[in-house]
């Protein structure tokens, strides 16, 4: 029995070692998600068919303002789309942006401020890092590897939020439902007093999410 076991020891080790290593690697890959608390702060981002200067955003006193140029209003440049990412539902919710009705004389101005009632209920932190430690990250697939040179879509970026190697995908420029090619991070949605981070707005206001169109990307 001992001789037989000794004779086949190498075979036994060779058979079970890959299984053991695969199990350990699988467990290690799950550890970041198990050890890191889920994100608590929703976020805003904009997508567009390609990057252009037709829309400007600014966060002032924790309020987001969105301007568009006459080129967007006239249709010479495409209208970007604004989304709120719900971290608990893991769903993107579109915030409707309606172009203002302007006279020809007004169109000569460099930009026009959009009226977006939902944004009045939101407090925004424009920092790249959320209060609970997640960071907005843009990365290129196979960054630094041969594949980044070999494939035409290699320059397209993945937009994720990440903390301690635990990454949550938000938007993929190369593969998304809208075939939009550019994404821009705007900021984190902060809670108002007496409310949780995932339900923006004051205590007497209706949750803005309930009035928005839900889109999964």
Residue pairs with C-beta under 8 A, 6 or more apart in sequence:
32 164
32 165
32 166
33 166
35 164
35 166
36 163
36 164
36 166
37 132
38 87
38 88
39 87
39 130
39 132
39 134
39 161
39 163
39 168
40 87
40 130
40 132
40 196
40 197
40 198
41 87
41 125
41 130
41 131
41 132
41 134
41 188
41 189
41 190
41 197
41 198
42 84
42 85
42 86
42 87
42 188
42 189
42 197
42 198
42 200
43 84
43 85
43 87
43 130
43 136
43 161
43 170
43 185
43 186
43 187
43 188
43 189
44 64
44 82
44 83
44 84
44 85
44 95
44 122
44 124
44 185
44 186
44 187
44 188
44 189
45 82
45 83
45 85
45 159
45 170
45 171
45 183
45 184
45 185
45 186
46 55
46 57
46 80
46 81
46 82
46 83
46 183
46 184
46 186
47 80
47 81
47 83
47 171
47 176
47 178
47 180
47 182
47 183
47 184
48 55
48 78
48 80
48 81
48 180
48 181
48 182
48 184
49 78
49 179
49 180
49 181
49 182
50 78
50 181
50 182
51 182
51 184
52 77
52 78
53 69
54 68
54 69
54 71
54 72
54 76
54 77
54 78
54 79
54 80
55 66
55 67
55 68
55 69
55 72
55 79
55 80
56 66
56 67
56 68
56 69
56 111
57 64
57 65
57 66
57 67
57 184
57 186
58 64
58 65
58 67
59 65
59 124
59 125
59 126
59 186
59 187
62 123
62 124
62 125
62 190
63 119
63 120
63 122
63 123
63 124
64 119
64 122
64 124
64 186
64 187
65 113
66 82
66 97
66 113
66 114
66 116
66 119
67 111
67 112
67 113
67 114
68 79
68 99
68 111
68 112
68 114
69 77
69 110
69 111
69 112
70 102
70 107
70 108
70 109
70 110
70 111
70 112
71 77
72 78
72 79
72 99
73 99
73 100
73 102
73 107
73 112
74 107
79 97
79 99
80 97
80 184
81 94
81 97
81 178
81 180
82 94
82 95
82 97
82 116
82 186
83 92
83 93
83 94
83 95
83 215
83 217
84 92
84 93
84 95
84 189
84 208
84 209
84 212
85 91
85 92
85 93
85 170
86 92
86 93
86 198
86 209
87 161
87 168
87 198
88 198
90 168
91 214
91 215
91 216
92 170
92 171
92 214
92 215
92 216
92 217
93 209
93 212
93 213
93 214
93 215
94 212
94 213
94 214
94 215
95 116
95 118
95 119
95 212
96 116
96 118
96 212
96 213
97 114
97 116
98 114
98 115
99 114
100 112
100 114
100 115
102 112
106 112
118 208
118 211
118 212
121 200
121 201
121 202
121 205
121 208
122 189
122 200
122 201
122 208
123 189
123 190
123 191
123 192
123 200
124 186
124 187
124 188
124 189
124 190
125 131
125 187
125 188
125 190
126 186
126 187
127 187
127 188
128 135
128 136
128 185
129 135
129 136
130 161
130 188
131 188
131 190
131 197
132 163
132 197
133 163
133 164
134 161
134 162
134 163
134 168
135 161
135 162
135 163
136 159
136 160
136 161
136 185
137 159
137 160
137 161
137 162
137 167
138 157
138 158
138 159
138 183
138 185
139 157
139 158
139 160
140 148
140 154
140 155
140 156
140 157
140 158
141 147
141 148
141 153
141 154
141 156
141 158
141 174
142 148
142 154
147 154
148 154
148 155
153 174
156 172
156 173
156 174
156 181
157 173
157 183
158 169
158 171
158 172
158 173
159 169
159 170
159 171
159 172
159 173
159 183
159 185
160 167
160 168
160 169
160 170
161 167
161 168
161 170
162 168
170 183
170 217
171 183
171 217
173 180
173 181
173 182
173 183
176 217
177 215
177 216
177 217
178 217
189 197
189 198
189 200
190 197
190 200
191 197
191 198
191 199
191 200
192 200
192 201
192 202
192 203
193 202
193 203
194 203
195 201
195 202
195 203
199 207
199 209
200 207
200 208
201 207
201 208
